[in-house]
Structures are given as C-alpha cells and as structure tokens.
Amino acid sequence: MNAKILETENVTVSFDGFKALNQLNFSMDVGELRVVIGPNGAGKTTFLDVITGKVQPTIGRVLFKGKNLRSLPEHQIARRGIGRKFQTPRVYLNLTPRENLEITSNRNKNVFSTLFSRSHPKEKHSFEGLLATIGLTAKADIPAALLSHGEKQRLEIGMLVGQSPDLLLVDEPVAGLTDEETYNIGELLLTLAQSHSILVIEHDMEFVRQIAKKVTVLHEGSVLCEGDFAEVQNDPRVIEVYLGQQQE
C-alpha cells in the first residue's frame, strides 16, 4: 500500500456562513498524478488555498506526509515541500527563461547574487536538463516576455520544479491555450509525474482525458465521486451537476 502524501480530514471552510468546503475528505498517494474537477463554485481554489496555508480551515485538518499543516504559515508549508502554480503565469518577463530558473532554484540567494555569480557546473547541468524538459532550450536566452502564453506556463512549471517540491499543485494550466500548447503541457506533466506527486485542477475535459489516471470531482465543497476518467465522465451525478450548471 502506497504512503499518502496528502490527506484532508473533514475540512470545512466557512465564509460568513457559506461553506466553501464542507467536510472534505481527500487523499492521494506518493507519486500520484491526480486531477480534480468540478463546476464553478465547487471549492477547487479554496481546496488549494487550504493546502498551502493561505486559508485556515474552520474545522478539520490537512496532513502532508502524515504531518498536520494546521496553523503553519504559507512560507513554512512551502519549505516542507509543497509548490503551487497559479492559473496566470508568474514569471520575470524582463529575464530569460534560464535566469528565471536560476533565480527560483536558488532559494537562499537574492536576485543579484544569482544573476552575477557563476553557477556550479552541476547547477548548469541541471538547468540545461530542466530547460530541455520544459521544451525551452532554443529560447533559453531571450526575454520571457517574448514567449507565448503556453511557453510561459511551461516556464513557470519549470520554475516550480526547480524548487524541488515533493508535491506540485497546478491550477488550470491550459486555460486559454491552443490545442497544441494544451497537449504539450499534458506531456510535460506526464513526464514530471514520473518523479513527482502532482495535483492538477482543470476544466478542459480533453486535457483531463490525456493526463488523468484518477479523477476527483468536487461539488459544493465535498467529494462527489472519484474514479478513472470514463467512470467519472459517465457518472449520473457528475452529468447532473455539470448539466445543471449549464442550464443556470
């Protein structure tokens, strides 16, 4: 039986009486790539906020590698090995992809010492490997501002990986991307899943089909169902939830 990297136990988050999460029980194994879907308002973003410490649960607890994260500040949770990628890319547009990776991979150095010091040969090798993994070797030394939206998404995922987190939280990575860019992001996440635990929040069902082995569906702050893509797609409860939203 695989060890659990992430668990939530009866997590409830109330905002002025509204329950964004309602007794949410969730778990995923070490080394797993899990996709979480759900209609708007299902609690997906709040779920990530609770994991990273941005929001404290009203009731319940979050366990990371078996240890309770409750009351820990965001930076301490990040140091324990949880990295989060937000929906909008957060990259340094005036720096090159290589410089972006160097800055974010050196958490104990400031921007200037990173830019003006010589990297250790092993670091240079790891940067080259990471640039190749995210498909940006050919554009490693141009300003990130010149990258396409999809390339910026891949760069930010690379920046996250460069921090060596044990768990990557990836929020809607293919929103606004072309079909080709969406496919490329999917292949990147599948590659990273060989050596990382990854939790992805997504709406694009074709993308979910591409990457998901197990899908969790949230609805009204709780787990509605879990299973492989076909099981979830054909579940009458899931169909009703999504069709109901379309009719609103």
C-alpha positions in Angstrom: 0.0 0.0 0.0 1.4 3.4 -1.0 2.1 6.0 1.5 -0.2 9.1 1.5 1.4 12.4 0.6 -1.7 14.4 1.1 -4.8 13.9 3.2 -7.7 16.2 4.3 -9.9 15.1 7.2 -13.4 16.7 7.4 -12.1 20.0 6.2 -14.7 22.7 6.4 -14.1 26.4 5.4 -16.9 28.8 6.1 -17.0 32.4 4.8 -19.8 34.3 6.6 -21.9 31.2 6.9 -21.2 30.0 3.3 -19.3 26.7 3.3 -16.7 26.8 0.5 -15.5 23.4 1.7 -17.9 21.1 3.6 -16.4 18.1 5.5 -14.0 17.5 2.6 -12.2 14.1 2.9 -9.5 13.6 0.3 -6.2 11.6 -0.1 -3.6 10.9 -2.7 -0.6 8.6 -2.8 3.1 9.5 -3.1 4.0 9.6 -6.8 0.4 10.0 -8.0 -0.9 12.4 -10.6 -4.4 13.4 -9.5 -6.8 15.6 -11.4 -9.5 17.5 -9.5 -12.5 18.8 -11.5 -15.8 20.4 -10.6 -18.2 23.1 -11.7 -17.7 26.8 -10.8 -18.1 27.3 -7.0 -17.2 23.7 -6.2 -14.4 24.7 -3.9 -11.4 23.9 -6.0 -9.4 27.1 -5.4 -10.3 27.1 -1.7 -9.0 23.5 -1.6 -5.6 24.6 -2.8 -5.7 27.7 -0.5 -6.2 25.4 2.5 -3.4 23.0 1.4 -0.9 25.9 1.1 -2.0 27.7 4.2 -3.5 30.7 2.5 -6.8 29.9 4.2 -7.2 28.1 7.5 -9.9 25.5 7.8 -12.8 26.3 10.2 -12.9 22.6 11.1 -10.7 19.7 10.2 -7.1 19.3 9.2 -4.7 18.8 6.3 -1.9 16.2 6.6 1.2 16.4 4.4 3.4 13.3 4.6 1.5 12.5 7.7 2.1 15.8 9.5 -0.6 18.3 10.3 -0.2 21.6 8.5 -2.8 23.5 10.5 -1.8 26.9 11.7 1.5 26.8 9.8 2.2 30.0 7.7 2.4 29.7 3.9 6.2 30.0 3.7 6.7 27.2 6.2 4.4 24.9 4.2 6.3 25.8 1.0 9.5 24.9 2.7 8.1 21.5 3.7 7.8 20.7 0.0 4.6 22.0 -1.4 4.8 24.1 -4.5 1.9 25.9 -6.2 1.5 27.1 -9.7 -1.3 29.7 -10.1 -3.5 29.9 -13.2 -1.8 33.1 -14.5 1.9 32.6 -15.2 4.1 34.4 -12.7 7.4 34.8 -14.4 10.0 37.6 -14.6 9.2 38.9 -18.1 12.4 41.0 -18.4 14.6 38.0 -17.6 15.4 35.0 -19.8 14.0 31.5 -19.1 17.4 30.4 -17.9 17.6 33.4 -15.5 14.1 32.7 -14.2 15.1 29.1 -13.4 18.3 30.2 -11.8 16.6 32.7 -9.5 13.8 30.4 -8.4 16.1 27.4 -8.0 18.3 29.3 -5.5 16.1 30.0 -2.6 18.9 31.0 -0.3 20.3 33.6 -2.7 18.9 37.0 -3.7 18.2 38.1 -7.3 21.5 40.0 -7.7 23.8 37.3 -6.3 22.1 34.7 -8.5 22.4 36.8 -11.7 26.0 37.9 -11.1 27.6 34.8 -9.6 28.9 31.8 -11.6 26.7 28.7 -11.3 28.3 25.5 -10.2 28.8 23.1 -13.1 26.3 20.7 -11.6 23.7 23.5 -11.4 24.3 24.4 -15.0 23.8 20.8 -16.0 20.5 20.7 -14.0 19.3 23.9 -15.6 20.0 22.6 -19.1 18.1 19.4 -18.3 15.2 21.4 -16.9 15.1 23.7 -19.9 15.0 20.6 -22.2 12.3 19.0 -20.1 10.1 22.1 -20.4 10.9 22.4 -24.1 12.6 25.8 -23.9 16.2 25.1 -24.8 16.0 27.0 -28.0 14.5 30.0 -26.3 16.6 29.9 -23.1 18.3 33.2 -23.6 15.6 35.5 -24.9 13.4 37.7 -22.6 10.5 35.7 -21.2 8.2 38.5 -22.4 8.7 37.1 -25.9 7.4 33.7 -25.1 3.9 32.5 -26.0 1.3 32.0 -23.2 1.9 28.3 -23.4 5.6 28.7 -23.1 5.2 30.9 -20.1 3.1 28.2 -18.5 5.8 25.6 -19.1 8.4 28.0 -17.8 6.5 28.6 -14.6 6.1 24.8 -14.1 9.9 24.5 -14.6 10.4 27.2 -12.0 8.3 25.3 -9.6 10.1 22.0 -10.3 13.5 23.8 -9.8 12.5 24.4 -6.1 12.4 20.6 -5.7 8.9 20.3 -4.1 7.5 16.9 -3.1 4.0 17.9 -4.2 3.2 20.2 -7.1 -0.2 21.9 -7.1 -1.1 23.1 -10.6 -4.1 25.3 -11.1 -5.8 25.3 -14.5 -2.5 25.1 -16.6 -4.2 25.1 -20.0 -6.7 27.9 -19.7 -6.5 30.0 -22.9 -4.1 27.7 -24.7 -4.2 26.3 -28.2 -4.8 22.5 -28.7 -1.1 22.0 -29.4 0.0 24.0 -26.4 -2.5 22.1 -24.2 -1.1 18.8 -25.5 2.5 20.0 -24.7 1.5 20.9 -21.1 -0.1 17.5 -20.7 3.0 15.7 -21.9 5.2 17.8 -19.6 3.1 16.9 -16.6 3.1 13.2 -17.5 6.9 13.4 -17.7 7.2 15.2 -14.3 4.7 12.7 -12.8 7.4 10.0 -13.2 9.4 11.7 -10.3 6.8 14.0 -8.6 3.4 13.9 -6.9 1.1 16.3 -8.8 -2.3 17.6 -8.1 -4.0 19.4 -11.1 -7.1 21.5 -11.0 -8.6 21.6 -14.5 -11.8 22.3 -16.6 -10.6 21.1 -20.0 -12.0 17.6 -20.3 -9.8 16.5 -23.3 -6.8 17.6 -21.3 -8.1 15.6 -18.3 -8.5 12.6 -20.5 -4.9 13.0 -21.7 -3.3 13.0 -18.3 -5.6 11.5 -15.7 -5.4 8.1 -14.2 -7.7 9.1 -11.3 -10.1 12.0 -11.2 -11.8 13.5 -8.1 -15.0 15.5 -8.7 -15.8 18.3 -6.2 -19.3 19.7 -5.8 -20.5 22.2 -3.1 -17.2 21.8 -1.2 -17.3 18.0 -0.9 -16.1 15.0 -2.9 -18.9 13.9 -5.2 -17.1 10.9 -6.7 -13.7 9.5 -7.7 -12.6 7.1 -10.4 -10.9 6.9 -13.7 -11.9 9.3 -16.5 -14.5 7.0 -18.1 -16.1 6.2 -14.7 -16.4 9.9 -13.8 -17.5 11.0 -17.2 -20.4 8.5 -17.2 -21.4 9.0 -13.6 -25.1 10.3 -13.5 -24.3 12.5 -10.5 -21.4 14.3 -12.4 -23.6 14.6 -15.6 -26.4 16.2 -13.5 -24.0 18.6 -11.7 -22.5 19.9 -15.0 -25.7 20.0 -17.0 -27.4 21.8 -14.1 -24.7 24.4 -14.2 -25.1 24.9 -18.0 -28.8 25.5 -17.6 -28.4 28.2 -15.0 
